[in-house]
Amino acid sequence: MKKILLIAALVAFHTLLHAAPPHKYVRIITSKGECLLKLYDETPLHRDNFVKLVREGYYKDLMFHRVINHFMIQGGDPNSRYAAERQELGEGGPDYTIPAEFNDSLFHKKGAIGAARDDNPEKASSGSQFYLVQGRTFSDRRLDSLEQVGPGRQKIPPYQRQVYKTLGGTPHLDQNYTVFGELISGITVVDSIAAVPTDGNDRPLEDQRMEMVLLTRREAINLEREQAGLEPRNSIFTKFLDLFRPKY
């Protein structure tokens, strides 16, 4: 009997240690409130780069330097940290780009995060600049017209059409800019920042700064447990097991 219990305990221990890791989550803190961002596993290059920068404190005190109401709010230019008043921004970033990671199931709904880029033919993303989608709602007629514009335009799937008609977004960016996550809370923060007065370069007249914090593994696990209707786990035994898990 004791042997059976020991085996069962070892199996449970192994299962806990090797359970699928949770998604990566980032808290975005602004003067207008906080957002909680979920990064997609389907875009690992963008996910891992973003996590690395957040861990390094790269985004601390950077601005949302380009804000267009009913479209998006853009940030991540390191030149914005100490930018002079009215200084034009948008060219800064690390000395690398990230290969595009397009996925038909990931699209520019309201609250999505996408990677900014220049007009390079490979559509490679900026190493640090990103935007949060605000967008607008679309009628079927307008979505039909978007499907017919540009070379190689594809049909917008029914589910995505419904989201663009109700929640809204920016469908004309799909398959042109990499979407690598979405807000799971705090979408009103995007609305608030998008509505601030701006100058001729779409820079807010009053600086809109950010700070980012990566949720710990335990915080991410408990968040996903709560989303599934389960109680969070914070016991001493749970924290002990967390010490033996692979690096998160």
Secondary structure, DSSP 8 states (H G I E B T S, - for coil): -HHHHHHHHHHHHHHHHTS-----EEEEEETTEEEEEEE-TT-HHHHHHHHHHHHTTTTTT-BEEEEETTTEEEE--GGGTT--TT--------S-EE-----TT---BTTEEEE---S-TT--EESS-EEEE--B---HHHHHHHHTSSTT-----HHHHHHHHHT-B-GGGTTTS-EEEEEEE-HHHHHHHHTS-B-TTS-BSS--BEEEEE--HHHHHHHHHHHTT------HHHHHHHTTS---
